[in-house]
Each structure stands twice: as C-alpha cells, then as structure tokens.
C-alpha cells in the first residue's frame, strides 16, 4: 500500500509547525498500513484454493465451454455438452480408461442441442433443443451400438424444459419454464413423459430454479437459483428431506456459501469430488469439504448430521 503526502502551500507558512504536522501524519499512516497488512494476513484461506479443474484439457477445455455433464451409474461413462455459442451445443460421450476419460462418441443427432443428460444405464440420453423461445425435450435410445432417431417428448406431453437429472431409468428431475423457471419431478414410461412432482417447497414465483441434483439416498437436493438483483438468492441451494410421523417435507432451501455461482451439482464418490460447472469449465472441490459444509448447514437448521 502506497501513501502520497502533498506539500501544502499556505498563505503564511510556519515551516516548523508544518514539518511537525507532516511527521505526525506520516507516522499515523504507517500505523494504519501496518494494521491493514495484519488484517489481510489473518484472513482465512479462500475457498478458491480448494477448487480444481476436472480433467483439464480433456473434459474441461480452454477452447470450449462445458455447460452440462452427467455420469452413468458406474461412473465409467460421462456425457458432456460443449459449446462456443450457448444456443447450440454438441453432446459428447467419454469413456473412462485407466482413471482418465477419452472421447468415444460424438453422435451426429446431438451436434446442435441445448443441454442433456445420459441415463444411469447409459442406454438413454434425454436432451432439449431450443426453438421459438421454448426448450423441446427429446429422447434417444442406444440400440445395437448406435443411437436411435430422437422421439419428441414435448409433442406428446406438453412438457418443456431442460437441465435434467436422472434418478433412475424412469424418473427424472428437471427445469420447467413455469413461473420464470421451476423444478419439477417427472416420470418416463414407455416413451411418455409426465409430471410427478411440482416441488412447491423449492420453487419461487420470481426467481429461476434449475439444474437439480438428488443424492442416491434421496436425503437432499441441490439446485441453482437466480433472482435478478439479489445476490443472496443467486447460487447453489440445498434442501433436506424430512420424513417423520409428523411431516414429510423438504426444508427451506439454504445457500451453499462455499460455492461460486454455477449449476449442474453432482456428488462423485468414485473420485471423491463434488463437481459443478461455472459455465466455462467443470470445477471440483474435495468431497469431504463439501459434506463438511452440508453438516454445518444441517446443524444451523437443527437437523442431525
């Protein structure tokens, strides 16, 4: 920190008094500088130091932006949507080999989508295509080593949206455009999509909720919320499921303070990482650090860890 002291030009200067005054000011500024330096040195380490780029140069690239991603249940296959322009993205499938991922498929039917997700078995990919300000939902199936012609699920169901999360082969959570953007649960039966849950406890009228993640035990859900002009309502939020004789309900969503703004939250136990995208790269923090934060939030809500 640098301080500049200017020589004041007074009408009737008294050199000695001015010199003494300057010395006092200089001394006080040095004390202030030392105090500020001490405060900075005592600040806790920023959470950014715990973040890393996931599979840098392979999955997360400098040339493209990685917008959404999803794993198969065994974590051996990874589906990524990658883009230079946000409206049109390419869907790519990677396979894990010796701990690292290599590109295995870039299906032509997925070269101009908006976002998507691969199912736990790896035999289904659900995706959306943006047109006329709507996000139409499509489904393609793996048959004999290739992907089938997509079925337009929106045409039959009237459901639009994206940012999908597969719970199992027949159950999903996703973003729906109602009320500026809501989370919904949906069932997929014989190629037909239907709404199974409106998740009213999690949604707001004026904010946008999207990109849900439900843990394997269905004990908590993480999603992204964005409310224009209110930074306290922008970022990752978590809600815990309460299932007792008295109530079965999601808790009031709480912001996860250690995370920056992003979406596509995902717990990756195989790599012991919590993953998300910031819109440019897929980032990771240690899984232990993530669950430490969740425990702190649960404690604040009076819930058991």
C-alpha positions in Angstrom: 0.0 0.0 0.0 1.5 3.4 -1.0 0.6 6.7 0.5 1.4 10.1 -1.1 1.8 13.2 1.1 1.5 16.5 -0.7 3.3 19.7 0.4 0.6 22.2 1.2 1.1 25.9 0.1 -0.3 28.1 2.8 -0.5 32.0 2.7 1.5 32.5 5.8 3.5 29.2 6.3 5.1 28.3 9.6 7.7 25.8 8.5 8.3 24.1 11.8 4.6 23.5 12.6 4.0 22.2 9.1 7.0 19.9 9.4 5.8 18.5 12.7 2.3 18.1 11.3 3.6 16.2 8.3 5.7 13.9 10.6 2.6 13.1 12.7 0.5 12.3 9.6 3.3 10.1 8.2 3.5 8.2 11.4 -0.2 7.7 11.6 -0.3 6.5 8.0 2.4 3.9 8.7 0.5 2.6 11.7 -2.7 2.3 9.6 -0.8 0.5 6.8 0.7 -2.0 9.4 -2.8 -2.6 10.8 -4.3 -3.2 7.4 -1.5 -5.6 6.4 -2.0 -7.5 9.7 -5.7 -7.9 9.0 -5.1 -9.2 5.5 -2.5 -11.7 6.7 -5.0 -13.1 9.2 -7.8 -13.7 6.8 -8.8 -17.4 6.4 -7.7 -19.2 3.2 -10.2 -18.5 0.5 -12.3 -21.5 -0.7 -11.0 -20.9 -4.3 -7.8 -22.6 -3.2 -9.7 -25.8 -2.8 -11.1 -25.8 -6.3 -9.6 -27.5 -9.3 -10.5 -28.0 -12.9 -11.9 -31.5 -13.6 -10.0 -33.5 -16.2 -8.3 -30.3 -17.5 -7.6 -30.4 -21.2 -9.7 -33.5 -21.8 -13.2 -32.8 -20.4 -12.7 -29.1 -19.4 -11.1 -27.2 -22.3 -9.9 -23.7 -23.0 -11.4 -23.7 -26.5 -15.0 -24.6 -25.5 -17.4 -24.0 -22.6 -18.7 -27.1 -20.8 -22.3 -26.4 -19.9 -23.8 -29.7 -18.6 -22.4 -33.1 -17.7 -23.7 -36.4 -16.3 -22.3 -39.8 -15.5 -23.6 -43.4 -15.8 -24.2 -45.1 -12.5 -20.9 -46.9 -12.6 -19.1 -43.6 -13.4 -17.4 -45.2 -16.4 -19.2 -43.1 -19.0 -19.5 -39.3 -19.0 -21.9 -37.2 -21.2 -20.9 -33.6 -21.7 -22.5 -30.7 -23.7 -19.8 -28.4 -25.0 -20.2 -25.1 -26.9 -18.7 -22.0 -28.3 -22.2 -20.4 -28.7 -24.8 -21.1 -26.0 -27.8 -21.8 -28.1 -26.2 -24.7 -29.9 -24.1 -27.3 -28.2 -22.6 -30.6 -29.0 -23.3 -33.7 -26.9 -20.2 -35.9 -26.4 -19.7 -39.3 -24.7 -16.5 -40.1 -22.9 -15.3 -43.4 -21.5 -13.0 -43.9 -18.5 -9.7 -45.6 -19.3 -7.1 -46.1 -16.6 -8.7 -43.4 -14.5 -8.9 -40.8 -17.2 -11.6 -40.1 -19.8 -11.2 -40.3 -23.5 -13.7 -39.3 -26.2 -15.6 -42.3 -27.5 -18.7 -40.9 -29.3 -19.9 -37.6 -30.8 -23.3 -38.6 -32.2 -24.5 -36.5 -35.2 -28.0 -36.3 -33.7 -26.6 -34.4 -30.7 -24.5 -31.9 -32.5 -26.9 -29.0 -32.1 -28.7 -29.4 -28.8 -29.2 -27.0 -25.8 -28.4 -29.4 -22.9 -28.9 -33.0 -22.0 -28.1 -36.0 -19.7 -27.2 -39.6 -20.0 -29.3 -42.2 -18.0 -27.7 -44.4 -15.2 -27.5 -47.4 -17.6 -26.0 -45.4 -20.4 -28.8 -46.5 -22.8 -30.8 -43.3 -22.9 -30.0 -39.7 -23.5 -32.6 -37.0 -22.8 -31.9 -33.6 -24.3 -33.5 -30.3 -25.2 -33.4 -28.2 -28.3 -34.2 -24.5 -28.1 -36.5 -23.1 -30.7 -39.1 -20.3 -30.7 -38.1 -19.5 -27.1 -39.1 -23.0 -26.0 -36.9 -25.9 -25.0 -38.4 -29.0 -26.6 -37.5 -32.3 -24.9 -36.2 -35.3 -26.9 -35.1 -38.8 -26.1 -32.7 -41.1 -27.9 -32.0 -44.8 -27.1 -28.9 -46.8 -27.6 -29.7 -49.7 -30.0 -27.2 -52.2 -31.4 -24.3 -49.8 -30.6 -25.8 -46.7 -32.1 -28.3 -44.0 -31.1 -31.9 -44.1 -32.4 -33.8 -41.3 -34.1 -35.0 -38.9 -31.3 -38.5 -39.0 -30.0 -40.1 -35.6 -29.3 -41.4 -36.0 -25.7 -42.7 -32.4 -25.6 -45.0 -33.1 -28.5 -46.8 -35.9 -26.7 -46.7 -34.5 -23.1 -46.8 -30.7 -23.5 -43.8 -30.5 -21.1 -40.9 -28.3 -22.0 -37.6 -27.7 -20.2 -34.1 -29.0 -19.7 -31.2 -29.3 -17.2 -32.1 -32.9 -16.5 -31.1 -35.2 -13.6 -31.8 -38.9 -13.9 -32.9 -40.6 -10.6 -33.3 -43.9 -12.4 -34.2 -45.1 -15.9 -37.9 -44.0 -15.4 -37.6 -41.0 -13.0 -36.1 -37.5 -13.6 -35.9 -34.1 -12.1 -35.6 -31.1 -14.4 -36.2 -27.4 -15.1 -39.6 -26.3 -16.3 -40.2 -22.7 -17.6 -43.3 -22.0 -15.4 -43.0 -19.1 -13.0 -39.7 -17.8 -14.5 -38.3 -21.3 -14.1 -39.3 -24.1 -11.7 -38.0 -27.5 -10.6 -40.3 -30.5 -11.3 -40.2 -34.2 -11.0 -41.2 -36.4 -14.0 -41.8 -40.0 -14.9 -40.8 -41.6 -18.1 -43.0 -44.6 -19.0 -42.9 -46.3 -22.4 -41.6 -43.2 -24.1 -44.1 -40.9 -22.4 -43.1 -38.0 -20.1 -45.5 -36.9 -17.3 -45.1 -34.6 -14.3 -45.0 -36.5 -10.9 -44.0 -33.7 -8.5 -44.2 -29.9 -8.6 -41.7 -29.5 -5.7 -43.5 -26.4 -4.4 -41.3 -26.1 -1.3 -38.3 -25.4 -3.5 -39.6 -23.0 -6.1 -40.2 -19.3 -6.0 -42.5 -17.1 -8.1 -39.9 -14.5 -9.2 -36.7 -16.5 -9.1 -35.4 -19.1 -11.5 -34.7 -22.6 -10.1 -33.0 -25.1 -12.4 -30.4 -27.9 -12.7 -31.4 -30.2 -9.8 -29.3 -33.0 -8.2 -30.8 -35.6 -5.9 -28.4 -37.7 -3.8 -28.5 -41.5 -4.0 -30.4 -41.9 -0.7 -32.8 -39.0 -1.6 -31.9 -37.2 1.6 -31.0 -33.9 0.0 -31.5 -32.0 -3.2 -29.2 -29.3 -4.6 -30.2 -26.9 -7.3 -29.3 -23.4 -8.7 -31.4 -20.4 -8.0 -31.1 -17.0 -9.7 -33.1 -13.9 -8.7 -32.3 -10.8 -10.6 -30.8 -8.1 -8.3 -30.5 -10.2 -5.2 -27.1 -11.8 -4.7 -28.3 -13.7 -1.6 -30.7 -15.6 -4.0 -28.1 -16.4 -6.6 -26.1 -19.6 -6.4 -26.3 -23.2 -5.2 -29.0 -24.1 -2.7 -29.6 -27.2 -0.7 -32.8 -28.6 0.9 -33.0 -31.7 3.1 -35.8 -34.2 3.1 -37.6 -34.6 6.5 -39.5 -37.9 6.8 -41.2 -38.4 10.2 -44.5 -39.4 11.5 -45.4 -35.8 11.8 -44.2 -34.5 8.4 -42.8 -35.4 5.1 -41.4 -32.2 3.6 -38.3 -30.5 2.0 -36.7 -28.0 4.3 -36.4 -24.3 3.4 -33.6 -24.1 0.8 -30.3 -22.8 2.2 -27.5 -21.2 0.1 -24.2 -23.2 0.0 -21.8 -20.3 0.8 -18.5 -22.0 -0.2 -19.6 -22.4 -3.8 -19.5 -19.7 -6.5 -22.4 -19.2 -8.9 -22.8 -22.2 -11.2 -25.0 -25.2 -11.9 -25.0 -29.0 -12.5 -24.1 -30.0 -9.0 -23.0 -33.6 -8.7 -21.5 -35.8 -6.0 -18.8 -38.1 -7.5 -18.0 -40.6 -4.8 -15.7 -42.6 -7.2 -13.3 -39.7 -7.5 -14.2 -38.3 -4.0 -15.1 -34.9 -5.6 -18.1 -32.6 -5.7 -18.5 -31.3 -9.2 -20.3 -28.4 -10.9 -19.9 -26.2 -13.9 -19.3 -22.4 -13.8 -20.4 -22.2 -17.5 -16.8 -22.4 -18.8 -15.2 -25.4 -17.1 -16.2 -28.3 -14.8 -14.8 -27.5 -11.4 -14.2 -29.8 -8.4 -13.8 -29.5 -4.6 -12.9 -32.3 -2.3 -15.9 -34.3 -1.3 -15.0 -34.2 2.4 -15.0 -30.3 2.3 -18.4 -30.3 0.6 -20.0 -32.6 3.2 -18.4 -30.6 6.0 -20.3 -27.6 4.6 -23.6 -29.6 4.4 -23.2 -30.7 8.0 -22.7 -27.0 9.0 -26.0 -26.1 7.2 -27.8 -29.0 8.8 -26.6 -28.0 12.3 -27.9 -24.5 11.6 -31.3 -26.0 10.8 -31.3 -28.1 14.0 -31.1 -31.4 12.0 -29.0 -34.4 12.8 -25.7 -34.7 10.9 
